[in-house]
Every structure is written in C-alpha cells, then in structure tokens.
Amino acid sequence: MVHALAVAPPFGGVPDLLRLLAVPVFAWAAYRDLRTRRVSNATWLPLVAVGALALALDALALLDAPGLARRVFVVRLAVSLGLVAPLGYLFWRLGGFGGADAKALMTLALLFPSAPAYALGDLVFPLAPGALGVLSLSVLTNAVLVGLAYPLALAGRNLLDGHRSRWLFVGRPVPSERADREYGRLLGSPGDDRGGLDLDALRMYLRWRGTSLSTLRADATTYRDPATLPATPNTPGDGSLASFDAPSTPLPARADGGTGRTDDPWGAAAFLASIEGTAYGTTPDRLRAGLDALCEEDSVWVSPGLPFVVPLFVGLVVALVVGDLLFLALGAAGVV
C-alpha cells in the first residue's frame, strides 16, 4: 500500500516558481565558496524572505484544501524545519559544517519543506521526489552522495597526473612556494605536527609578520630565529586568500633582539599569543612544523576539502530535476 504522503499532490503555482530563485543564488554561493571559502550572511536573507512568502502562499492555498492535504503539509513542514534545519545547526556545532554550510541547509529547509512540481510537456519535475516528498531532505541526501563521490574524483585526477600517495583520496600535491595561494590543510603522517595546519592560518601568520612565503623559503635559517620578528606586527586578518597580499620585504625587526625567547622557532607562540582566537585551531608546534615543511620540501600534500555549499547546490539541482537519488537507489535495489 502506498503511503498517503507519497501521493498527496504538490501545491505548485506561484510559490514553486518563487522557490526557483534559490538555484541562481546557490550557484553564486557555491562559486564564492570554492573561490574564497567565504559566503556573506547577506546571501541567505533574500532566500529566507522568499521562503517565508512561499510558505504563506501555501498556507493560503490550504484554506480550501482537503484535510489530508493540510495534514501532509504540516508533516512535511515539521520534518523540514524540525529535522533538516536542526541538523545544519548540529553539524556546525560539532565542527562538521562551516557557518555558511549550516545557514545554507537551514535556508533550504525553509524554502523546500515539500517537493515542488514543474510541468514541461508530459513530464513533471522532479521525476522521483521521494516517499516523504520533503525536498530539503532529498537535497541533503543528494549532497551527501555527491560529497562521497568527491574523494573518488580526487583520486582519479591524482592517478591521471601520475601522483601516488597514501593521500590519494583526500589531497593533492602542491608546490611549496604556492601553498600560500591555496585553500585547505597540510597533510602529514601520524606524529607529524604539520598535519592539519590550515592554510588560512599560514596566511594570517605571513600577514602578521609582514612577509611572504617565498621570502621565508629563501632564508629559512634567518627567519626561523624569533629575533627577526617585527617590532610592530600587522593585523593578521582572517586568512582569506582574497584579501591576502603579503609584502616581499619583511617588516623591521625589533631593536631589542626580538621576543627574548630562543625556544620559539618562527615566533609561532608569539604570533598565536598576540591574536584573538586560535587561528583555526593552530598550535605553535603545528605552525612550526608546517613552516619547516614548506621551507624544506619542494612540494607538500594539501587536503583542499570541498565546501558543503557546493554539493548542496548540486544536490538541489538534482533534486529539482531527478528527485531523491537515495530513494531511487533503494527502489532499484528492491528495498522500497
């Protein structure tokens, strides 16, 4: 017997057309997140307004609808706002999501509590909206599947480029002199402190010190000495690549010979002590090990990561056209 939630008709009309505005906004957000790893909070505010308006129009349409349609609407809304949206917040609190990822998922939960319907000839999209008909949930499961495919794509690219490493599925090699122009984290073996150094933190350090990675690499022995730290460091910023423009000439060193510490190579502890926060979880040992690796090795392996807004955008497009990939896979396997 088919459950009522699977056969209840979608509302369609103006609310669903309004919801299509999410596609170009998510496309832009995905592009920005890939290029800069930064998405402004203002990106989501117009979509929140659109989602609230679409929900209001849905509610008006329900005034003359049968009781079943009203119950289905309430259940789908409860699943979307009571399950999908809190998952975004929970993953952010646990460190699995960035702030933009969480806001994007919560925005989708408001925009798409139920599957829309778009007719094109004899076809109605999405083709397979899933058993519950909660599009935000379909977008999330689609995004997870897309995210799982990313390591395979990364490994394929590495193999085609002739790279072999234990990091095949999670990273790619980068020339050390270009590491400050990349996003991601350094990869290292167990016990290797460089592992996990966020390249945003590296850019913060370089900006704070008023120098460039190429300058440090040219004379690592000199600049490893904390006596060469600047008398008046710069504001480190947030490590964004878009705002990073380190000078090629370091700031003047302190006249008193530096920090007064000889046990602080690279001035890593001095840097972290002088800034607010933790520089993306960086420790002095991790920063020192990362700088040593970048100055001594020709190339390093970097985990570029994939901002979750990107698979969310892909998952949204797939959900609007095809539907719920997990539901289709389970159906093909005879599970549902």
C-alpha positions as MATLAB code, in Angstrom:
seq = 'MVHALAVAPPFGGVPDLLRLLAVPVFAWAAYRDLRTRRVSNATWLPLVAVGALALALDALALLDAPGLARRVFVVRLAVSLGLVAPLGYLFWRLGGFGGADAKALMTLALLFPSAPAYALGDLVFPLAPGALGVLSLSVLTNAVLVGLAYPLALAGRNLLDGHRSRWLFVGRPVPSERADREYGRLLGSPGDDRGGLDLDALRMYLRWRGTSLSTLRADATTYRDPATLPATPNTPGDGSLASFDAPSTPLPARADGGTGRTDDPWGAAAFLASIEGTAYGTTPDRLRAGLDALCEEDSVWVSPGLPFVVPLFVGLVVALVVGDLLFLALGAAGVV';
ca = [
       0.000    0.000    0.000;
       1.399    3.417   -0.943;
       1.562    5.874    1.928;
      -0.598    8.983    1.685;
       2.461   11.211    1.926;
       3.751    9.784   -1.325;
       0.621   10.507   -3.309;
      -0.533   13.833   -1.903;
      -0.302   16.358   -4.733;
       2.191   19.228   -4.522;
       0.851   22.766   -4.368;
       2.590   24.132   -7.486;
       1.947   27.567   -8.899;
       3.473   30.851   -7.759;
       5.124   29.516   -4.550;
       7.074   26.918   -6.516;
       8.150   29.482   -9.109;
       9.411   31.736   -6.321;
      11.439   28.859   -4.918;
      13.363   28.580   -8.196;
      15.167   31.775   -7.175;
      17.227   29.529   -4.908;
      19.031   27.991   -7.892;
      20.979   31.070   -9.101;
      21.667   32.182   -5.522;
      23.072   28.773   -4.585;
      25.087   28.698   -7.815;
      26.685   32.011   -6.875;
      27.254   30.905   -3.270;
      28.903   27.668   -4.427;
      31.185   29.613   -6.762;
      32.135   32.050   -3.983;
      32.760   29.247   -1.518;
      35.052   27.462   -3.961;
      36.971   30.617   -4.850;
      37.215   32.343   -1.486;
      35.840   29.950    1.169;
      33.703   32.872    2.290;
      29.947   33.393    1.796;
      28.347   36.514    3.225;
      25.446   36.133    5.642;
      23.540   38.568    3.429;
      23.413   35.870    0.740;
      20.741   33.933    2.596;
      18.494   36.762    3.793;
      16.605   37.248    0.475;
      16.014   33.494    0.243;
      14.688   33.422    3.802;
      12.207   36.135    2.796;
      11.264   34.182   -0.343;
      10.807   31.018    1.715;
       8.571   32.781    4.229;
       6.474   34.301    1.426;
       6.141   30.954   -0.360;
       5.057   29.280    2.877;
       2.461   31.994    3.453;
       1.067   31.453   -0.048;
       0.996   27.700    0.560;
      -0.921   28.270    3.791;
      -3.474   30.447    1.993;
      -3.958   27.750   -0.640;
      -4.622   25.242    2.142;
      -7.619   27.134    3.479;
      -9.880   25.463    0.928;
      -7.873   22.235    0.645;
      -8.989   18.806    1.922;
      -7.957   17.742    5.408;
      -5.426   15.236    4.043;
      -3.557   17.962    2.176;
      -3.366   20.085    5.324;
      -2.024   17.183    7.387;
       0.564   16.339    4.733;
       1.677   19.969    4.652;
       2.117   20.050    8.434;
       4.066   16.774    8.495;
       6.402   17.869    5.707;
       6.940   21.252    7.321;
       7.677   19.553   10.648;
      10.230   17.229    9.047;
      11.926   20.046    7.160;
      12.066   22.613    9.967;
      12.185   20.136   12.844;
      14.767   17.705   11.423;
      16.681   19.080    8.435;
      17.220   22.605    9.783;
      18.426   21.455   13.237;
      20.837   19.035   11.540;
      22.562   22.017    9.936;
      22.993   23.672   13.331;
      24.105   20.412   14.971;
      26.743   19.678   12.318;
      28.042   23.235   12.696;
      28.304   22.865   16.475;
      30.159   19.567   16.069;
      32.614   21.133   13.628;
      31.448   19.164   10.615;
      29.996   22.228    8.883;
      31.162   25.750    8.373;
      28.820   28.592    9.205;
      27.855   29.097    5.561;
      27.076   25.385    5.171;
      24.746   25.423    8.176;
      22.957   28.591    7.043;
      22.562   27.174    3.532;
      20.946   23.976    4.818;
      18.631   25.843    7.186;
      17.617   28.154    4.342;
      16.800   25.148    2.158;
      14.704   23.689    4.975;
      12.566   26.829    4.956;
      12.401   27.085    1.165;
      11.596   23.476    0.322;
       9.532   21.756    3.024;
       7.737   19.882    0.240;
       8.633   18.842   -3.274;
       7.570   21.427   -5.880;
       6.082   20.495   -9.244;
       7.222   21.900  -12.598;
       5.435   20.682  -15.731;
       7.281   20.520  -19.028;
       5.195   18.827  -21.698;
       4.171   15.442  -20.401;
       6.873   15.441  -17.737;
       6.569   16.751  -14.196;
       9.780   17.571  -12.349;
      11.186   16.330  -10.074;
      10.698   12.903  -11.582;
      11.067   10.969   -8.306;
      10.545   13.298   -5.320;
      10.884   10.569   -2.697;
       8.492    8.847   -0.315;
       8.026   11.757    2.098;
       8.088   14.435   -0.556;
      10.323   16.672    1.620;
      12.646   18.241   -0.921;
      15.076   19.697    1.638;
      15.701   16.162    2.919;
      16.249   14.954   -0.655;
      18.722   17.794   -1.245;
      20.638   16.795    1.888;
      20.866   13.111    0.953;
      21.823   14.023   -2.615;
      24.532   16.351   -1.290;
      25.936   13.613    0.936;
      26.132   11.243   -2.044;
      27.852   13.924   -4.142;
      30.275   14.555   -1.281;
      31.084   10.846   -1.083;
      31.929   10.857   -4.791;
      34.432   13.707   -4.363;
      37.297   11.544   -2.970;
      36.921    9.199   -5.944;
      37.169   12.125   -8.355;
      40.207   13.437   -6.473;
      41.908   10.044   -6.617;
      41.163    9.741  -10.326;
      42.737   13.116  -11.021;
      45.817   12.219   -8.967;
      46.244    8.930  -10.813;
      45.888   10.616  -14.200;
      48.543   13.127  -13.152;
      50.856   10.311  -12.064;
      50.698   11.012   -8.328;
      50.893    8.087   -5.885;
      50.476    8.594   -2.159;
      48.554    7.466    0.887;
      46.765   10.811    0.493;
      45.426    9.877   -2.949;
      41.752   10.146   -1.960;
      41.935   13.174    0.314;
      44.577   15.510   -1.073;
      46.748   16.645   -3.928;
      50.383   17.721   -4.212;
      51.097   21.446   -4.353;
      54.454   23.169   -4.974;
      55.558   24.501   -1.597;
      56.154   28.012   -2.899;
      52.479   28.210   -3.930;
      50.975   26.829   -0.730;
      50.038   30.304    0.494;
      47.841   30.646   -2.610;
      45.784   27.554   -1.858;
      42.869   26.701    0.402;
      42.890   23.627    2.601;
      45.067   21.934    5.202;
      48.517   20.379    5.097;
      48.550   16.604    5.313;
      51.057   14.775    7.484;
      51.750   11.306    8.826;
      50.715   10.354   12.376;
      53.054   12.162   14.737;
      53.900   14.771   12.101;
      52.763   18.064   13.606;
      52.319   19.707   10.222;
      49.167   17.649    9.636;
      46.085   19.796    9.932;
      47.748   23.197    9.534;
      45.067   25.367    7.969;
      46.484   27.444    5.132;
      44.268   30.320    6.266;
      46.325   30.310    9.485;
      49.515   30.345    7.406;
      48.318   33.458    5.587;
      47.406   35.074    8.909;
      50.945   34.432   10.153;
      52.558   35.812    6.999;
      50.391   38.920    7.090;
      51.087   39.393   10.807;
      54.806   39.090   10.154;
      54.616   41.307    7.073;
      56.386   38.880    4.783;
      55.788   36.240    2.134;
      56.334   32.514    1.977;
      58.911   32.950   -0.787;
      60.950   35.241    1.487;
      60.914   32.704    4.311;
      61.893   29.903    1.933;
      64.812   31.936    0.597;
      66.452   32.175    4.047;
      64.670   29.874    6.452;
      67.577   29.749    8.919;
      67.434   33.502    9.460;
      63.670   33.831    9.728;
      63.301   30.814   11.993;
      65.033   32.938   14.646;
      62.385   34.793   16.701;
      64.768   37.767   16.876;
      63.671   38.593   13.328;
      60.035   39.107   14.305;
      58.738   42.588   13.501;
      58.729   45.325   16.101;
      55.169   46.240   15.163;
      53.312   43.304   13.593;
      50.454   43.791   11.168;
      46.854   42.887   11.871;
      46.636   39.236   10.741;
      43.175   39.417    9.167;
      41.112   36.271    8.717;
      43.410   34.409    6.329;
      41.160   34.828    3.311;
      43.009   34.410    0.041;
      41.001   37.233   -1.497;
      42.449   39.765    0.968;
      45.956   38.299    1.180;
      48.772   40.369   -0.264;
      51.911   39.856    1.803;
      54.877   42.142    1.032;
      58.104   40.668   -0.269;
      60.198   42.601    2.285;
      59.677   41.738    5.973;
      58.804   44.405    8.496;
      61.749   45.795   10.520;
      62.821   43.519   13.354;
      62.634   44.553   16.966;
      65.549   46.658   18.164;
      65.835   44.646   21.390;
      66.558   41.440   19.507;
      63.050   40.064   19.198;
      60.852   38.290   21.692;
      63.533   37.500   24.219;
      62.784   33.798   23.632;
      65.111   31.360   21.941;
      62.732   28.413   22.328;
      60.111   29.767   19.929;
      61.250   28.964   16.362;
      59.476   31.100   13.768;
      57.877   33.081   16.596;
      54.892   30.740   16.366;
      53.934   31.033   20.022;
      54.376   34.811   19.932;
      52.070   35.011   16.914;
      49.304   32.934   18.473;
      49.586   34.782   21.784;
      49.144   38.137   20.059;
      45.918   37.389   18.182;
      42.323   36.791   19.151;
      41.118   33.225   18.879;
      43.108   30.176   17.850;
      43.827   30.783   14.140;
      41.642   27.868   13.017;
      42.826   25.560   15.788;
      46.519   26.023   15.043;
      49.074   25.258   17.766;
      52.659   26.581   17.923;
      54.062   23.116   17.164;
      51.741   22.676   14.187;
      52.642   26.079   12.754;
      56.379   25.452   13.233;
      56.205   22.005   11.624;
      54.204   23.396    8.715;
      56.669   26.233    8.119;
      59.597   23.800    8.311;
      57.967   21.534    5.723;
      57.100   24.419    3.400;
      60.643   25.796    3.566;
      62.492   22.479    3.275;
      60.394   20.478    0.796;
      59.690   21.166   -2.862;
      56.060   20.082   -2.618;
      53.528   19.230    0.062;
      50.236   17.379    0.070;
      47.218   19.533    0.774;
      43.668   18.459    1.537;
      41.624   21.011   -0.412;
      38.348   19.959    1.131;
      35.018   20.600   -0.531;
      32.800   23.343    0.913;
      29.451   21.677    1.577;
      27.619   24.516   -0.161;
      28.951   23.052   -3.430;
      27.376   19.572   -3.044;
      24.273   21.279   -1.641;
      23.947   23.231   -4.885;
      24.463   20.085   -6.969;
      22.053   18.206   -4.710;
      19.456   20.958   -5.148;
      19.645   20.872   -8.945;
      19.457   17.068   -8.975;
      16.543   17.108   -6.517;
      14.590   19.587   -8.647;
      15.135   17.647  -11.870;
      15.560   13.980  -10.937;
      14.494   13.792   -7.317;
      15.835   11.796   -4.401;
      18.862    9.739   -5.502;
      18.844    7.594   -2.364;
      15.147    6.807   -2.838;
      15.826    5.853   -6.469;
      18.780    3.658   -5.482;
      16.782    1.883   -2.791;
      13.939    1.402   -5.251;
      16.286   -0.089   -7.835;
      17.599   -2.468   -5.171;
      14.051   -3.516   -4.288;
      14.261   -2.136   -0.756;
      11.388    0.342   -1.198;
];
